[in-house]
Amino acid sequence: MLTIRKIVAIVVSFGVLFGCSSNSDNEDPGPQGNTPNILFFILDDVGIDQMHSFGFGGETPPQTPTIDAIANAGVSFRNMWAMPECSPSRALLFEGRYPLRTNVTDAILSVDLANSQVSPYESTIPVILRTSGYQSALFGKFHLTGSNVSDTAEDNNPLGYTAMHQLGWNFFKGWQEGAPFPIDTTAGGVAADGVSYACGFVTNSQSQNGSDAGACYFTNDHCEEIVAKVEAPTPGRTCLELGGVFIPDALCSGTGKSSDVDFTLQNGYYVGDLLVNQPDGSYELYPPEDESGAARGYRSILESDWAIDWIKSQSSEVPWMATVSFSSAHSPFQQPPTSLLGPGSVPTGDFDCAEGGDQRVLSNQMIESMDTEIGRVLVETGIATINNGKLELTAEHANTMIVVLGDNGTYAPVVKSPFNPARSKGFVYQTGVWTPLIVTGALVKDPGRDVEAMINIADVFQLFGEIAGIDVHEVVPPSRQLDSVTMLPYLENPEQPAIREFNFAQLQENLQPVGLEVPPCALPLGGSVNICVQLFAEQSLCNSEGGIWWGEPDGTNPAGVGVGAPQTSCCAVNEYLTANDLSTYGVQPSAQMAIRNVDYKIVEATATDWDVQADACSTKTVTEFYRIDENVPPKLDNEESDLLASGQRLTPSEEESFLSLSMALEDLQASNVPCVGDGNLDGVIDEMDIEQLDYWQALSGLSSWYDFDLNGLTNEEDLAFITADSLPRDCP
């Protein structure tokens, strides 16, 4: 059985195919003097509602001494907007262009066309930094391309497993998927019929079907017998943390193998396919059963280990950017290793990882363990020391800039009060887009302060360039319109006035093959509130998020299946529920936009839902208007605060803001003029586009950035969009 593949990718040179700088690691730019290094931490699904250092965190905030120390040593941006989902935020981070320009408008799924995945023709941060000699690596979650890609004809991204390399990173180690795989409730195939282990490991004897002793088997044929101890009362959990599979009440066999174990099963934060992109363009894929155990272990630890090893291997003569893209605290919620938690932490060995109250505790502990690992990265690389809660950069690494950022709002089940779980991740309301951003390092003057000015996640893209001494607006071709503004003045000048006049957020359905409709799934938003989304192509993903599946059951999980016949859309679900006198769901809008100034915010949302009066599905666009602020407690954009729905006339100042924001939103939308046929984003439709279309057609003929008719194929029909008029011709 083949358990590891190492393949040298067929990669066409960036300089030939994409018109970018070379992707070769062999081009040593030479000594770089005092050019700062960049250490970038991404916290997944961690909104500002979780952050004690920002004055929030609810009644039981996660304890984050490392992040607090970074804040005390740097600048905390209290008014930063991300996008409401992972992929559009991350694309904006690394491209500096709003989703409406890139078509990365929602969390990328395997069914999304390449047109809604990050294009190799974009000027990404690693490509830009290479012009100043930087080496760039990313560890952990990627999610800028489709998940579950393979070498088969079913791919929607022709870059496949080499995407990270071809998008500019010198080295990548982690996962393309947007989240860990659902928890394996068989605990490695050992659960008896009818038994389910909700957190992916065999519980101890205090729980039904638990055990206090057994055999822990590993992929390298090693076996270790484990018994419960005071400091480790759950052998099944201990075995999982070690990378093994636990067989309860068993002894190790003489061969070190067991037919009762299934090492191929992925399991939440502890077991998952691992992908490595090497500098030479080759890749390695480690499945869960690989005898090295590389694909097994707690993700936050692995992600930190890889970053530490890479940073320590870098030459002091060459600047680098390391992105530690933590998978945590994205669902599924699962226990981190106890070694990462502080004294007095709540025991969670008997928790139900699908239960809301337990999930809130687990979310806290996942964030706390991530904080522990951030500290370990800083200390073990020699970048900083943390003494008595105070972070200090070492003399050797005083020129390392540290950036900590949340990629979108917190997921509904674990949102902290007073923030609104019904308007959290997946929505352009404050709880969905307001995230933490902290920057520290030598460029920061007067550390330990807050910046109240509006920041967009696009501006972090420009900050990375500014740290490297690069003006991104000069090096990115004008055909790839940027939406970032400068951030460096906020670091250097404590008195810097606000630069942004408006902030913007967007979420919209990604581009999928014409005629495809993703099945509906009803997700819990807290209490009895549910919202129907068409985001998950598979039942297991819907169920792992605590959702109710309304598509055709696939047999993977009989629980969480809709109460009636399978439906094709959320509107159809509500039609069914209405006809049967059952409570209907809210429906996630197919398109959302938000724009704000200092005091006010407009939200526009379009959704298709069942209209009882019309006895049909109806698509409506709703406009809302709010007054907001970032005080503690904050003034949120909750439903009851909509100034347009209050029944009162707007005041003159409110009306002035409403009109100016409406015009700004119209201008922003009008600034994006599609140019069908310009697949390589150079601003002109010409012979080069024909050459590029030929390349992708010859490569696979499937989805690419030259699939202009969105049918999942790149062929002669797409050529017609290029040759529809004389060549060359400029884009509008």
N, C-alpha and C positions, 0 to 999 in steps of 0.2 A: 504494500500500500504506500503510495506517494504521500508524504506528510509535509513536504516543504517544496515550494517551487522557487527557483531563482531564474529569472528570465531577463535577458538583455532586451530592452524595449527598442522597437524601431522608431526612433525619434528623429524627426527632421530638424535640422539646426534652426534655432530661433532666428538667426540672422537671415536665413534663406526663406523660411516659411512665414514668419510672423513679423519680420522687420524690427526685431528687438535685439538687445545686446545678447552676446553669446551666453549659453547656459553651461559652459564648461567650467569645471572647478580648477582646471589647470592654468587658467589665466590669473596668475598672482599679480595683483596690482602693486605690490611692494609695500613698504612701511607706510603707515597712515598717521603717524604722530599721535596726537591726542584726540582723534576722532572718537566720540563716545560710542560705547557698546549700548545695545538696547536689550533689556530683559522684559518681556511682555507676558503678563499673566491674564488669561481670559477665564472668567468665572461663568459657568454655563447656567442660565436660568436663575441668576442671582440679581434680583432687583434691589433698588435702594431701600425698600421696606425691610430688608434683612440686616441692614448695616447700622450697628451700634455707634460707630464713629461718625455717622451722619445724623445721629439723634433719633434713629428709628430702631426697629427690631422687635416691637411689640413687648409683651410682658416677659417673654423668655427669649431674648435675642441670642443668636449664636455667639459664642465666645471666640473672638478673633484677635488675639493679642498681636500677631504678626502684622495683619492688615492695619490694625490701630497704630502700630509703631511706624509703618510706612506712611500713614496719614500724618502722624505727628512730625515726621521728617520731610514732608513734602507739601504738595498742594492738593486739596480735595475740591473737585469740581461738583458743586451741589445742584447743578441744573443741566445735566447731560441727558440728551435723548438718544437712545438706540432705536432700532426698528423692533417691531413686536415679536419677531421670530428669529431663529438662529441664522439661517442662511443669508437673508437680506442684510442683517447686521454685519456679518462677517465679510460678505462681498463688499459692503460699503467701507469697512475697515481697511481692506487691502486694495480697493480700487478708487475710493473717494468719489464715487458716482451714485446718485440716488437710484433706488430700485427701478423707477420709471424709465431710466436710461439703459439699464442692463438686463431687464426682464427677470432678474433674480428677485422676485417679489414675495416669495413665501418660502417656508422650509422646503428644501429640495428633497423630492422623493425619487425613487427609482423609475417611476412612470413619467417623470417630467422630461421634456425634450432638452437636448443640449442647449437650445435657445434660452432656457431658463437656468442654465448652469454657467459658472464663471468661464468666460471665453478666453482662450489662449492668446487672443489678439489684444486683450486689455493690458494696460501698463500697471502691473501689480507691484506692491511695495518691494518684494525681494528683487524684482527685475530693476526697479529704480535704484535701490540701494547698491546694487552691483556696480553701478556707474561710479560709486565712490569706494569701491573695493570691498564691500561687505560680503561676508558669508552669512547665509540665512538658513535657519532650520525651524521646523515646527513639530511639536510633540503633542500627541493626544488626538482630540477631536478635530476633524477637518470640515466636513459638511459644506464644501463649496462645489461639490459635484454629487452626482446621484449615488445613493447607497446601493449595496448589493450588486455592484458592477461585476462583470465577469468577462471572460474571453469569448463568450458566445455571441450569436447574432441577435441577442435580446438586449444588448446595451443601448442606452440612450446617450451615452457619452463616449465618443470614439477615443478619448484619451485613456480610458480604462484605468488600470491600476497605476499608471505612470502619471496621472493628472498633476499631482503635487510637484513632481520634477518639471513637467512641461509648463506649469504655471509660474515657475521661477525659483522654487525652494531648492537649495543645494542638498538638503537632507530632510527626510520626513520619516517619522516612526509613530504609528498610531492607527486610527480608524477613520475610514471615509464616511461611515454612517453618522447620522445625526444624533444617535443616542445608543447607550448600551442595549444589547439584546434583552428581550423580556426575561424575567427571572425564571430559571428552570425549577419548577415545582416538584420535579422528580428527584432533585438533588443529585444529578448525575446518573439517572436511571435506576436508583436503588429503592425508590418508593414502592411499596406494595400497591396492588390494585386498590383504588379507592382512597389512597392516602396522598395528601398534597402537603408539601412543605413550602409555605407561603413566601419564605425569604431565601429559598434556594439551598438550605442546608438542613440536615437532620437535627431536630431540637433535642434537648436533654430530657431526662425522665420526668421533669416537672410538667411536661406537656404530653398530650396524647401522641402515641406513636414515636416518642422520643427515646433516646438511649444515652447512657453515661459511659459507654465503652464501645470500642469497635476498631476496625482496621481502616487505615487511611492509605489508599492506593494512589500512586503517582504515574505519570505517563512514561517515565523511564524504567518502569517495572519495579521500582522500589515500593516497599510497603512498611508502614509504621503503625504499631498498635497504640491507641490513644485512650486515656481514661480521664474522666472529669477531675478537675482540680479547683481549689478555691479561686485561684486567679484566672482560670480558664474553665468555667463550669459546663461548657457546651462543646464536647469533642467534635461534633459535626461542623460547627463553626470554625473551630481551630484548624481542622483539616482543610476546609475551604480556603481559609486565609493562607495556608501553606501551599495552595495550588493543587490539592488532592481531591479525591472523591471518597467519602466516608461510608463504609458499610457497617450499619449498627450491629452490635452484639456478635461481631465476627472476629476471628483471628486471621493473621496474615497467612496465606498459603505458602507452601514451600517454593513455588515458582515466582512469587512476587506479582502474579497476575490474577485477575478475577473476571470471569465472564459476566458477572453481575453489574459491572461498571460500564457506563457509556461515556467515554471521554470526548465524544464528538459534540456533545450538547453545550451550547453557549449558555451563560448564566450571569445576567445582569452585569455588575461591576467587576466580577471575578474571572469570567471566562469569555473570550471573544476572539474572532479571527484578527490577527495582527498583520499589518502591512508595513513594509519598509521600502522607501525609495532611496536608492543609493546615488551618490554624486555622478556615477558613470551612466545613469539612465536605466540601470537594471532595477528589478524589484524582487522582494522576497515576501511570500505570503505564508504565514504560520497559522495553521488551523489549530483548534483546541487540543487535538490529540497529538500534536507534535511532541516528540520525546524530549525536546529541550525544555519544555514547559514555558516557552517564551510567551505564549498566548494566555497564560494563567497567572493570576495575581491581582491585587486590588489596583484599580486603574490610577488613582491619585498617586500611589507609590510608584507605579511603573512610569507614569508620565514624568514624574520628578526625577527618577533614576536616569531616564534617557537624557533629559535636559542637562543634568549634572555631568554625565559622562561626556556629552558633546561639548559643553562649555569648557570643561577642563582640558579638552583636546585641542582647543583653538590656540593659534599662535598669538602672542602678545603684540605682534607686528601688524595684524590684520583685524579690523573691526568686525563685529558680528552682531546679528540680531537673532535671539532665541525666543520663540513663541511657545509658551507652555499653555496649551489649550486644554484646560481640565474638562473632563467629561462631567464632573460633579458641578452643581447639584441637580442635574437633569434626572427626571424619572427614568427608570424605576427607582423607588426609594428602598435602599438596602443598607444593612449595617456595615459601617466601615470597620476596619480592624481596631480592636480595643487599644492597641498600642499607640494609636494616633489621637486618642481622646484624653482629656485632662482628668485629674482625680475628681471623684464625686459624680462622674457621668452616669446618667440613667442606664441601668442594665437593660439591654434590649434583646437578649437571647431568645426570649419567648414571644417577641413581637410578631404581629401580622402585618407584613409589608404592603398589604392591600387595604388596610384599615386607616381611615383618615386621621384619627388621633395619633396613632403610631407613626404615620408618615410625617407628621409635623415634628416629632422628636427626631426621627431619622434624618430629616432634612437638616435640622440644626447640627446634628453630629457629622453629616457629610460635609457641611460648610466648615465646621470646626476642624475636621481632619484635613481638608484642603488648606486651611490656614496653617496647620502644622507643617504641611509639605512645602508651602511657600517659604516658610522659615528655614526648612532644611535645605532647599535649593540655594537660598542666599548664603547660608553658613558653609555648606559643604563645597561650594564653588569659591569660597573666599571672598565673595562680593561684599558681604556685610556681616556684622556681628549684631546680636540682639542681647543686650544686657539690661536686666530690670525693666523690660518693656521698651527700651530705647534702641532704635535701629541706627547703626553707624556704618557707612561705607568704609571699607578698608582702603588703605593708601594705594594698594595695587589696583583696586577697581573703583576708585573715586570718580572715574569718568563713565561709569555704567549708569545709564538712565533706566529707572524701573517704572513700569506702567502697569496698573491693575485696573481691570475694567469688567463690568457685567455686560453680557451680550444682548440681553433683553429682560423684560420683567419676569418676576417669579411666577411659576406655574400655580394655578388657582388653589389646589388643595392645601398649599403650605404658605399662602400669602399672610403677612403679618398685619395686624390691626394697627392703624385705622384704614389701611389700604384695602381696595375693593377686589375680592377674588373673582367677582362676576365681570370685571373689566381689567383683567390681568394679562398675562402672556397671551398673545394672539389677538390683542386689541390695541388700537392706537390711543387709548386713554392713558392717563398718567401712570397707573399701576402696571401697564404693559410696556411702557417705553422709558420710564424714568429709572436710570441705572447708575451705579457708583462708578466714578473714575478718579483715580489717584495717581499722581506723578511725583516722583522724587529723583534726586540726583544733583550733580554739580551745576546744572543749568538753573536750578531753583534758587531764587533769592528769597530771603525771609521765610524759611520753611515753617510748617505748622499752621498754615492759614487756609481759608476757604476762598473760593471764587464763586460768586453768585451769577455771573454772566452765563447766557445760554451757550451751550456747546452741543454740537451734533457729532455723532460717531464718525461722520465723514471727516471732521476736523482732526481726528486722531491720525488718519492717513497722512494729512499734511504735517502733523507734528513729527511723525517718524522721518519724513524728509527733512524737516527743519533741524532735527537732532543731528542728521548726517551732513548738514550744510547744503542741502539740495532744495531748490525752489520747484516744487512739483508742478506748478503751473507753467514753468518754463520747459520742463523735460517731457511732460505728457503732451502728446500731440493735441492740438486744439479740436480735432475731430472727436476726441473723447472728452467731452465737456465735464469738468470737475465741479463739485458742489462743496468743496471744503474751503474753510477760511483759516487764517493763521491762529495758532495757539501759543506759540513761543512767547509772545509778549506777556501773557498771563504768568508765565514762569519767571520771567526776568524782571517784571515791573509790578510790584504789589499794588500800585495805584492805577493799573491799566484799566481804562474805561471799556465797557462792553463793545464787542466787535460785531457780533451777529445782531441783526434787526429782527429776524424771523427764525423759527425752528420748524422742522418738517419731519413727519414720519408717515410711513406707507405700509400697507399690507394688501396683497391682491393674489388671486389664484395664479399659479405658475402656468406656463404654456405646456400643454399636453397634446398628444396626437388627436387630431380632429375626430370627434365622435366618442372619445373615451370619457367615461364618467366614473369617478372614484366613489365607492359605496359610502353610505352615511354611517356615522358613529356618533352617539350621544355621550358627551363628556360631562362629568360633574364639575360644577363651579362653586361648590360649597352649599351646605344645607340641602334643600330640595331642588335647587336650581340646576338645570342641565342645558347644555347647548349642543346643537347638532352641527357637526363639521363633516366636510368631505375631504379629508386629509390623509387617511390611512388606507393604503391599498390592500392591507392584509388584516384579517380578523385578530390575529395574535397581537398586533401593534395596538389596535383599538382597545382590546381587553387589558393589555399591560398598562395602559394609561387610566384604567378604572372605568373605561367606557362601555357602552352598550352597542353591540354591533347590529346593524340593520341590513347588512348585505347578505349574500348567500353564505350560510355557514360552511366553513371549510374543514370542520372537524377537529381543529387544533385546540379548541377550548369551548366546550359547550356552555360554560358560564358566560353571563353578560351578553346574551343574544336577545335581540328585540322581542317584544311581547307578541308580535304578529308576523305576518308574511314578510319576506325580504322586500326591501324597497330600493329604488334606484337613485333617490335623491332625498335631501332633507325636506324639501317641499312635499314629496310623496309620503314621507314618514308622518308629517303633521296632518296631511290629508287623511291618512289611515287613522291616526289617533283621534282626529275630530269626528270621523265617521263612527268611531266606537266609543264616543263620549269619554275619552281619556285626556288627561292633561297633555298639552303640546309642549314642545321644546322651543327654546330660543334658537335662532339660526345664525351661525356666524356669517357676517357679510362676505360677499365675494370680492368686494373692493372697499378699502378704507383709506382715508387720508386725514391727516391732522396738521394744522399749522398754527403757530402761536407767536405772540410778541411777549413783552415782559409780563403783561397782566392778563391777557385774554387768549382764548383758544377756540378755533373752529374745528369741528369734526364732521366729515362727510362719509357716509357709509351706504353702500348699495347691497341689498340682500333680496333673494328670491324666496318667498314663503307662501304657504297656503292662505288664500284670501277667501274667507267664509262667504263674504258678501258676493264676490264675483264667482264663487264656486270654481276657482281655478288658481293656478300658480301665478303670482304677481310679483314683478320686480319693482322695487321702490328705492329711491335715494332719499336719505334723511340728512338734514343739516342741523347741527347742534352748536351751541355757543356757550362758553363757560368763562367765568373768572377763576383764575388759579394762582397759586403761589407755592413757594417751597418752604414755608415756615414749619415749625414743629408745634402743634400738628399742622399738616399741610391743608390747603384748600384744594380738594380733589374735584375732578370732573365727573361726579356721580350724577345719576339720572335726574334726581330731584333738583340739581343745581343748574339745569339747562335754562339759560336766560330766554331762549326763544319759546320755551314751553311754559314759562311761568305765568303767562297771561298779562304781564305788565309790559309797557312800552320800554324800549331801551332808552337809557339816558343818553345825552349827547356824546359823552366820552365813550360809552359802550357802542353806540352806533358808528362813531368814527373808527373805532378799532375793528368792528365787524366789517365795515366796508373796505378798510385798508387790507385786512387779512384776506378777504374774499378776492380782492384784486391780486394780491401777492400769490395766492394759490392758483388763480387763473394764469398769471404770467409764468409761474413755474411749469405748469402743465404745457403751456404753449411753447415753452423753450425747448421741449423735446419733440423734434420733428423726425418721424421715422424715415429711414432711408433703405427701403427694401432693395436688396441687391448688393449692398455694401457690407458683405459678411466680415471683412477684415477690419472694419471700423476706421479706415483711413480717410473717410470723407469724400471719396470719389468712387464711382462705379466704372471699372475699366477692365483691361485684359487681365490684370492681376487677380481680379475676382473670378474670372473664368478659370485661371490656373488653380486657384485655391479650391473652387468647387470640384474641379477634376481630381485634385488630391484626395479630398474627403470621399468622393464617389468611388475612387479606386481603392481607398483604404477599407471601406466596408459598405458604402452605399446607404448607410442607415442615418440616423439622426446626427446632425452636425449644425454648425452655425451658418451653413449654407442651405439648410432645409427651410426655404422661404414659404412654402405652402403648408408647413406644419403637419405633414402626414407621417413623419418619422422616417422619411427616406430622403436621400440626397441624390438627385438624378436629373435627367434632361428637363423635366418639368420645372425644376428650380432654375435651370439655365435661362428659361424664358423671362424670368424676372430681371436678369442682368442684361439680356439682349433686347429688351422691349423697346429700347430707343438707342440712339447713336452713342457710341463710346469714343472717348471717355465723357462722362457727365458728372458734374458736381452734385453732392447731396444738397438738399434744401438748407 
